[in-house]
Amino acid sequence: MIARNIGMTQIFLESGEAVPVSVLQVGDCRVVQVKNAKGPDGYNAVQVGLESRKKFKRTTRPLRGHLKRVGLDAVDLLREFRVDDPEGYEVGQKLDSSLFEEGDLVRITGTSKGKGFAGVVKRHGFSGGPGSHGSHFGRIPGSMGASATPSRVYKGKKLPGRMGGQRVTLSRAKVVRVMKERNTIIVKGGVPGGIGGRYLLVSKVSSTSRGKSQ
């Protein structure tokens, strides 16, 4: 499903342990299409649309026809999730936080915070030069290690550049609590992106496989 991070806090477990958590507000998600491995698509997946509260004038005609089957005029986001068994989903079905239970492991995908241009100390954790009196090394990266051979800097070298703003996936985040009355789930630790920022894709990790989702 599609959710948004609305804040971080901490909760206390029955053992008295304080756990930092992120609160995810689940959006108005509707199943737009169900794909089956036995059909023309050749794989199992569920296409989910985040229902929009306003009608977008720039929605293309093919997309409007695609959404018309489920009674939607427009969506804020349309994403596809691979599933093991699509039989439990129907076109037009609403998805909410009741799909998750306490203790479930979920995969969370989002976009990390953009931090602009950054040097090697901040971006890659370089130690920098000596900080004593008389040193002019500062926070520069130092020698690149290349001499007459190969007479160039290898691709992928850790250098200054744009930091953040990349697609990040948490593969096994734990659901600590589910608040069905508020359509929210609480997961342990932080999640990609800022509070109230971009949307997050949340899917349940299968118990039989580390990589598959439900």
Secondary structure, 3 states (H helix, E strand, C coil): CEEEEEEEEEEECCCCCEEEEEEEEECCEEEEEEECCCCCCCCCEEEEEEECCCCCCCCCHHHHHHHHCCCCCCEEEEEEEECCCHHHCCCCCEECHHHCCCCCEEEEEEECCEEEEECHHHHHCCCCCCCCCCCCCCCCCCCCCCECCECCCCCCCCCCEEEECCEEEEEEEEEEEEEHHHCEEEEECCCCCCCCCCCEEEEEECCCCCCCEC
